[in-house]
Amino acid sequence: MTHVVLPPETDASDGAQATIEENILPPVDIRPANSRRTFLARAVATAAGVAGTGVLAQRVGTLRRSSSASPQGKLPIPGFFHTPPKDLAERWGTPSLRLARRITMGLTAEEAQLARARGFTGYLDYHLNPSAIDDAAVDAFVAANYPQTTMVVEQLYSLAANTVLTQLQQATLFRAAFSQRQLYERMVEFWTDHFNISMRDVGYLKTVDDREVIRKHALGKFPDMLRASAHSPAMLVYLDNNISRAPKVNQNYARELLELHTLGVDGGYTQEDVNEVARCFSGWTIQGRGNFLYDPSGHDNASKTFLGQAVPAGVAGSQAGVNDGERVLTYLANHPNTAKFISKKMIAWLLRYDPWPTQVDAVAAVYLKTGGSIPAMIREILTPDNIAAAPPKHKRPFHFVVSALRGLNPAVKGVGAISGTYL
């Protein structure tokens, strides 16, 4: 097993070698029969083209030149340990550095210095308050190079769909790699997965959802994000609620709301609950180029019952019918099973794949006590004791490539070569 280091950093004060990557990977084999074996080489080569760094290009050249001389096709890639340290403290460094690896998209020398200087609690406090972190340079780059990410639906509608998609992809990658608000970017990625929407299905509406739902609430309160998602034209279109009208309602959004967004697949609901929730959201649609609209003519005004909760009959044509869906969202946001489902997912994202039941219960209790405060839940997850006991976590391809970019500290003019390949 080898420990990825791009590049290594020695910190005498820690008595350990601080490393850039968290992944534990086997030696890289460049034989083309296995795409996983060639992923790192491709990522590094692509990053070299984007970053334009001589050091990285030299590493790729060394990798290629060494292939014929390496035994069994396994390469002595610069920056890789072939005999990883056995002691966990030696491998991972101080508690603040372990924390930094959990909450960033890739540890850099500057980030390691910040973590050591602020200490565990101070460093976590710093990242849990992203609005206080100066990210002007990244904001300026995104504004200059990806202006479509700030446009409203009426502006986006007239633009080429592929251009809108490309700008959102590249802005996402650039922010993840170079933003000073690293924990925020990690949670943006987490919630983007949680409230999954395919941009290829909804087009430019995803750009607005990314800005107004995910990024607006990534370190806020979960109930606020849940409600924003329910009103998001992108979500309504993606899960067909925009065409859900009485008497024949569409159940897609209702099912995903219960199974994936709140209670979880084992959260205690039935198929009848799915249908009743779908009736509550009938008439939630969009208008114009993609703005939320409640259409009372499409709403089912008969009485309903979901998860034991009675919803009285409404008046046909009344705007008050929108409150049926609002009532569902409030109930689900405050449900203990939602607290446990969200807590378990966040622990798996930040700490360990197999959360202990006691950890889930503790984080769920914080959720219920604070009204779903995401920063409060993170504090409960990322304690020194929890991090000390947590095993290493592998990085997903996106996280892995971003880490490589961060470790290089390149001068970047654009990220198109990477975004087209790895996003």
C-alpha positions as CSV (number, residue, x, y, z in Angstrom):
1,M,0.0,0.0,0.0
2,T,1.2,3.5,-0.7
3,H,0.3,6.9,0.6
4,V,-0.2,9.6,-1.9
5,V,1.8,12.8,-1.3
6,L,1.6,15.7,-3.7
7,P,4.0,17.1,-2.6
8,P,5.4,16.1,0.8
9,E,5.6,18.6,3.6
10,T,7.7,18.1,6.7
11,D,6.6,19.8,9.9
12,A,9.2,19.5,12.6
13,S,6.8,20.9,15.2
14,D,4.4,18.0,14.6
15,G,7.1,15.4,14.7
16,A,5.5,13.9,11.7
17,Q,5.3,14.2,7.9
18,A,2.2,16.2,6.9
19,T,0.8,14.9,3.6
20,I,-1.4,16.3,1.0
21,E,-3.7,13.4,0.3
22,E,-5.8,11.2,2.5
23,N,-6.2,8.3,0.2
24,I,-4.6,5.0,0.7
25,L,-4.0,3.5,-2.7
26,P,-2.1,0.5,-4.2
27,P,1.0,1.2,-6.4
28,V,-0.1,2.6,-9.7
29,D,0.1,0.3,-12.7
30,I,-0.1,2.0,-16.1
31,R,-1.1,-1.1,-18.1
32,P,-4.2,0.0,-20.1
33,A,-6.3,-3.1,-19.1
34,N,-7.5,-1.5,-15.9
35,S,-8.9,2.1,-16.1
36,R,-8.5,2.5,-12.3
37,R,-4.8,1.9,-12.6
38,T,-4.5,4.6,-15.2
39,F,-6.7,7.2,-13.5
40,L,-4.0,8.9,-11.5
41,A,-1.7,9.1,-14.5
42,R,-4.5,10.7,-16.6
43,A,-5.5,13.1,-13.8
44,V,-1.9,14.2,-13.3
45,A,-1.3,14.6,-17.1
46,T,-4.5,16.6,-17.5
47,A,-3.7,18.8,-14.5
48,A,-0.4,19.5,-16.0
49,G,-2.0,20.8,-19.2
50,V,-4.4,23.0,-17.2
51,A,-1.9,24.3,-14.6
52,G,1.0,24.7,-16.9
53,T,3.5,23.8,-14.1
54,G,6.9,22.6,-15.0
55,V,7.2,20.5,-11.9
56,L,4.1,18.5,-12.6
57,A,5.0,18.1,-16.3
58,Q,8.4,16.8,-15.2
59,R,6.7,14.3,-12.9
60,V,4.5,13.0,-15.7
61,G,7.6,12.7,-17.9
62,T,9.5,10.8,-15.2
63,L,6.5,8.5,-14.8
64,R,6.5,7.6,-18.5
65,R,10.2,7.2,-18.8
66,S,10.4,4.9,-15.8
67,S,7.7,2.5,-17.0
68,S,10.0,0.1,-18.8
69,A,12.4,-0.1,-16.0
70,S,9.9,-0.6,-13.2
71,P,9.3,-4.2,-12.0
72,Q,5.9,-5.6,-12.9
73,G,4.8,-2.3,-14.5
74,K,4.5,-0.5,-11.1
75,L,6.0,2.9,-11.2
76,P,8.1,4.8,-8.5
77,I,6.0,7.9,-9.0
78,P,7.6,10.9,-7.3
79,G,5.8,11.8,-4.1
80,F,4.6,8.3,-3.3
81,F,5.6,6.4,-0.2
82,H,6.4,2.7,-1.0
83,T,6.8,1.9,2.7
84,P,4.0,3.8,4.5
85,P,4.7,4.8,8.2
86,K,3.1,2.3,10.6
87,D,2.3,4.7,13.3
88,L,-1.0,6.5,12.9
89,A,0.3,9.7,14.4
90,E,3.2,9.7,12.1
91,R,0.9,9.1,9.1
92,W,-1.8,11.7,9.9
93,G,0.0,14.2,12.1
94,T,-1.7,16.3,14.8
95,P,-5.4,16.5,15.5
96,S,-5.7,19.8,13.7
97,L,-4.1,18.4,10.6
98,R,-6.4,15.3,10.7
99,L,-9.3,17.7,10.9
100,A,-7.9,19.7,7.9
101,R,-7.9,16.5,5.8
102,R,-11.5,15.9,6.6
103,I,-12.9,19.3,5.8
104,T,-10.8,20.4,2.8
105,M,-10.8,19.3,-0.8
106,G,-7.0,18.6,-0.4
107,L,-4.5,19.7,2.2
108,T,-2.0,22.4,1.1
109,A,1.0,23.8,2.9
110,E,-0.9,27.0,3.6
111,E,-3.9,25.2,4.9
112,A,-1.8,23.0,7.1
113,Q,-0.1,26.1,8.5
114,L,-3.5,27.7,9.2
115,A,-4.8,24.6,11.0
116,R,-1.7,24.5,13.2
117,A,-1.8,28.2,14.0
118,R,-5.5,28.2,14.9
119,G,-5.6,24.8,16.7
120,F,-8.4,22.3,16.4
121,T,-11.3,24.3,17.7
122,G,-10.3,27.6,16.2
123,Y,-9.7,26.0,12.8
124,L,-13.1,24.4,12.8
125,D,-14.7,27.7,13.9
126,Y,-13.0,29.4,11.0
127,H,-14.4,27.1,8.4
128,L,-17.9,27.0,9.9
129,N,-18.2,30.8,9.3
130,P,-17.5,31.0,5.5
131,S,-19.0,34.5,5.1
132,A,-16.1,35.8,7.3
133,I,-13.5,34.2,5.0
134,D,-12.0,36.4,2.4
135,D,-12.6,34.7,-1.0
136,A,-12.5,37.8,-3.1
137,A,-9.9,36.4,-5.6
138,V,-12.0,33.3,-6.4
139,D,-15.2,35.3,-6.6
140,A,-13.6,37.7,-9.0
141,F,-12.3,34.9,-11.2
142,V,-15.7,33.2,-11.3
143,A,-17.5,36.4,-12.1
144,A,-15.1,37.2,-14.9
145,N,-14.9,33.8,-16.5
146,Y,-18.3,32.2,-15.6
147,P,-20.8,35.1,-15.6
148,Q,-23.7,32.8,-16.5
149,T,-23.6,31.3,-12.9
150,T,-25.2,34.6,-11.7
151,M,-27.8,35.0,-14.3
152,V,-31.6,34.6,-13.8
153,V,-33.8,32.3,-15.8
154,E,-34.9,34.9,-18.3
155,Q,-31.2,35.6,-19.2
156,L,-30.2,31.9,-19.2
157,Y,-33.1,30.8,-21.4
158,S,-31.7,32.4,-24.6
159,L,-28.2,31.0,-24.2
160,A,-26.7,27.8,-25.7
161,A,-27.5,24.9,-23.3
162,N,-24.0,23.4,-23.6
163,T,-22.4,26.7,-22.7
164,V,-24.5,27.1,-19.6
165,L,-23.6,23.5,-18.6
166,T,-19.9,24.1,-19.2
167,Q,-19.8,27.3,-17.2
168,L,-21.5,25.7,-14.1
169,Q,-19.1,22.7,-14.3
170,Q,-16.0,24.7,-14.6
171,A,-17.0,27.2,-11.9
172,T,-17.8,24.3,-9.6
173,L,-14.4,22.8,-10.2
174,F,-12.5,26.1,-9.8
175,R,-14.2,26.9,-6.5
176,A,-13.6,23.4,-5.1
177,A,-9.9,23.6,-5.9
178,F,-9.1,27.2,-5.0
179,S,-11.7,28.6,-2.7
180,Q,-10.5,29.5,0.8
181,R,-13.9,28.3,2.0
182,Q,-13.0,24.7,1.9
183,L,-15.5,23.1,4.3
184,Y,-18.2,25.1,2.6
185,E,-17.2,23.6,-0.8
186,R,-17.2,20.1,0.7
187,M,-20.8,20.6,1.9
188,V,-21.8,22.1,-1.4
189,E,-20.7,18.8,-3.0
190,F,-22.5,16.8,-0.3
191,W,-25.9,18.6,-0.7
192,T,-25.6,18.6,-4.5
193,D,-25.6,14.8,-4.3
194,H,-28.3,14.7,-1.6
195,F,-30.7,16.9,-3.7
196,N,-29.6,15.3,-6.9
197,I,-30.7,16.9,-10.2
198,S,-29.4,16.1,-13.6
199,M,-28.5,19.2,-15.5
200,R,-28.9,17.3,-18.8
201,D,-32.6,16.9,-17.9
202,V,-33.4,20.4,-16.6
203,G,-30.9,22.5,-18.4
204,Y,-30.3,26.1,-17.2
205,L,-32.6,25.6,-14.3
206,K,-29.8,23.7,-12.5
207,T,-27.6,26.8,-12.5
208,V,-30.3,28.7,-10.5
209,D,-30.8,25.7,-8.2
210,D,-27.1,25.5,-7.5
211,R,-27.0,29.2,-6.5
212,E,-30.4,29.6,-4.7
213,V,-30.7,26.2,-3.0
214,I,-27.4,24.4,-2.5
215,R,-24.9,27.3,-2.2
216,K,-27.3,29.5,-0.3
217,H,-28.0,26.9,2.4
218,A,-25.0,24.6,2.4
219,L,-23.9,25.7,5.9
220,G,-27.3,26.9,7.1
221,K,-30.3,24.9,8.3
222,F,-31.5,21.8,6.7
223,P,-35.2,22.7,6.9
224,D,-34.5,25.9,5.0
225,M,-32.7,24.0,2.2
226,L,-35.4,21.4,2.1
227,R,-38.1,24.1,1.6
228,A,-35.9,25.9,-1.0
229,S,-35.5,22.6,-2.9
230,A,-39.2,21.9,-2.9
231,H,-39.8,25.3,-4.5
232,S,-37.0,24.9,-7.0
233,P,-38.2,24.9,-10.6
234,A,-35.2,22.5,-11.4
235,M,-36.4,20.0,-8.8
236,L,-40.0,20.3,-9.8
237,V,-39.1,19.7,-13.5
238,Y,-36.6,16.9,-12.7
239,L,-39.1,14.9,-10.7
240,D,-42.2,15.8,-12.8
241,N,-44.1,17.7,-10.2
242,N,-44.6,20.5,-12.6
243,I,-47.0,18.3,-14.5
244,S,-48.7,16.9,-11.4
245,R,-52.3,17.9,-11.4
246,A,-55.5,16.6,-9.8
247,P,-57.1,14.2,-10.2
248,K,-54.1,12.3,-11.7
249,V,-51.1,13.3,-9.6
250,N,-47.5,12.4,-10.3
251,Q,-45.7,10.6,-7.4
252,N,-42.1,11.1,-8.4
253,Y,-41.3,14.1,-6.2
254,A,-43.3,12.8,-3.3
255,R,-41.4,9.5,-3.3
256,E,-38.0,11.1,-3.6
257,L,-38.9,13.6,-0.9
258,L,-39.6,10.8,1.5
259,E,-37.0,8.2,0.5
260,L,-34.0,10.4,-0.4
261,H,-34.5,13.9,1.0
262,T,-35.9,13.3,4.5
263,L,-37.0,10.0,6.2
264,G,-34.9,7.5,4.2
265,V,-36.0,4.3,2.6
266,D,-36.6,2.7,6.0
267,G,-38.2,5.8,7.4
268,G,-41.6,4.4,8.2
269,Y,-43.7,5.6,5.3
270,T,-46.0,3.5,3.0
271,Q,-47.0,3.7,-0.6
272,E,-50.2,5.3,0.5
273,D,-48.2,8.0,2.2
274,V,-46.4,8.6,-1.1
275,N,-49.7,9.1,-2.9
276,E,-51.1,11.4,-0.2
277,V,-48.0,13.5,-0.2
278,A,-48.2,13.7,-4.0
279,R,-51.7,15.0,-3.6
280,C,-50.5,17.7,-1.2
281,F,-48.0,18.9,-3.8
282,S,-50.4,18.9,-6.7
283,G,-50.4,22.3,-8.4
284,W,-46.8,23.1,-7.5
285,T,-45.4,23.9,-10.9
286,I,-43.5,26.6,-12.8
287,Q,-44.4,29.5,-15.1
288,G,-42.6,31.5,-17.8
289,R,-39.0,30.5,-18.4
290,G,-38.8,28.7,-15.0
291,N,-40.1,30.4,-11.9
292,F,-42.1,28.7,-9.1
293,L,-45.9,28.9,-9.4
294,Y,-48.7,27.4,-7.3
295,D,-51.6,26.8,-9.6
296,P,-54.8,26.3,-7.6
297,S,-56.6,24.9,-10.6
298,G,-54.3,21.8,-10.5
299,H,-54.5,21.2,-6.8
300,D,-56.4,18.3,-5.1
301,N,-58.5,20.1,-2.5
302,A,-60.0,16.9,-0.9
303,S,-58.9,15.9,2.6
304,K,-55.7,13.9,2.9
305,T,-53.8,11.9,5.5
306,F,-50.0,11.3,5.4
307,L,-48.0,9.6,8.1
308,G,-51.0,9.9,10.4
309,Q,-51.2,13.7,9.9
310,A,-54.7,14.9,8.8
311,V,-54.9,17.6,6.1
312,P,-58.4,19.2,6.0
313,A,-60.2,19.8,2.7
314,G,-59.6,23.1,1.1
315,V,-61.6,25.5,-1.1
316,A,-61.3,25.0,-4.9
317,G,-59.4,27.8,-6.5
318,S,-57.9,29.1,-3.3
319,Q,-54.2,30.0,-3.0
320,A,-54.4,28.5,0.5
321,G,-54.0,25.1,-1.1
322,V,-50.3,25.6,-1.3
323,N,-50.2,25.2,2.5
324,D,-50.8,21.4,2.1
325,G,-47.3,21.0,0.7
326,E,-45.8,23.4,3.2
327,R,-47.4,21.4,6.0
328,V,-45.7,18.3,4.6
329,L,-42.3,20.0,4.5
330,T,-42.6,21.3,8.1
331,Y,-43.6,17.9,9.4
332,L,-40.8,16.0,7.6
333,A,-38.1,18.6,8.5
334,N,-38.9,18.1,12.2
335,H,-39.3,14.3,12.1
336,P,-36.8,12.2,14.2
337,N,-36.3,9.8,11.3
338,T,-35.2,12.7,9.1
339,A,-32.8,13.8,11.8
340,K,-31.2,10.3,11.9
341,F,-31.1,9.9,8.1
342,I,-29.4,13.2,7.5
343,S,-27.0,12.7,10.5
344,K,-25.9,9.3,9.3
345,K,-25.2,10.6,5.8
346,M,-23.2,13.5,7.1
347,I,-21.2,11.3,9.3
348,A,-20.4,9.0,6.4
349,W,-19.4,12.0,4.3
350,L,-17.1,13.6,6.8
351,L,-16.0,10.9,9.2
352,R,-16.5,7.2,8.5
353,Y,-18.4,5.0,6.2
354,D,-19.9,2.9,9.1
355,P,-21.2,5.5,11.6
356,W,-21.6,4.1,15.1
357,P,-25.3,4.1,16.4
358,T,-24.2,6.3,19.3
359,Q,-22.7,8.9,16.9
360,V,-25.9,8.9,14.8
361,D,-28.0,9.4,17.9
362,A,-25.8,12.2,19.2
363,V,-25.8,14.1,15.9
364,A,-29.6,13.6,15.4
365,A,-30.2,15.0,18.9
366,V,-28.3,18.1,17.9
367,Y,-30.4,18.3,14.7
368,L,-33.6,18.3,16.7
369,K,-32.3,20.6,19.3
370,T,-31.1,23.3,16.9
371,G,-33.7,23.0,14.2
372,G,-31.4,21.3,11.8
373,S,-28.4,23.5,12.1
374,I,-25.8,22.1,9.8
375,P,-22.8,23.8,11.5
376,A,-24.0,22.5,14.9
377,M,-24.2,18.9,13.5
378,I,-20.7,19.2,12.0
379,R,-19.3,20.3,15.4
380,E,-20.8,17.1,16.9
381,I,-19.4,14.9,14.1
382,L,-15.9,16.4,14.0
383,T,-14.8,16.1,17.6
384,P,-11.1,15.3,18.4
385,D,-12.2,11.9,19.8
386,N,-14.2,11.0,16.7
387,I,-11.5,12.0,14.3
388,A,-8.8,10.1,16.3
389,A,-10.9,6.9,16.1
390,A,-12.0,7.3,12.4
391,P,-10.4,5.2,9.7
392,P,-9.0,6.7,6.5
393,K,-11.6,7.5,3.7
394,H,-11.1,7.1,0.0
395,K,-11.7,10.2,-2.2
396,R,-14.1,10.1,-5.1
397,P,-12.6,10.9,-8.5
398,F,-13.7,14.6,-8.4
399,H,-12.3,15.1,-4.9
400,F,-9.1,13.2,-6.0
401,V,-8.5,15.5,-9.0
402,V,-9.2,18.6,-7.1
403,S,-6.7,17.5,-4.4
404,A,-4.1,17.1,-7.0
405,L,-4.7,20.6,-8.3
406,R,-4.6,22.1,-4.8
407,G,-1.4,20.3,-4.0
408,L,0.3,21.8,-7.0
409,N,-0.6,25.4,-6.2
410,P,-0.6,26.3,-9.9
411,A,-1.3,29.5,-11.8
412,V,-4.5,28.7,-13.5
413,K,-6.1,30.4,-16.5
414,G,-8.9,27.9,-16.9
415,V,-10.1,24.4,-16.0
416,G,-11.8,23.3,-19.1
417,A,-9.4,20.4,-19.9
418,I,-10.2,18.8,-16.6
419,S,-14.0,19.6,-16.3
420,G,-14.7,18.0,-19.7
421,T,-13.0,14.8,-18.6
422,Y,-13.8,14.3,-14.9
423,L,-17.2,16.1,-14.3
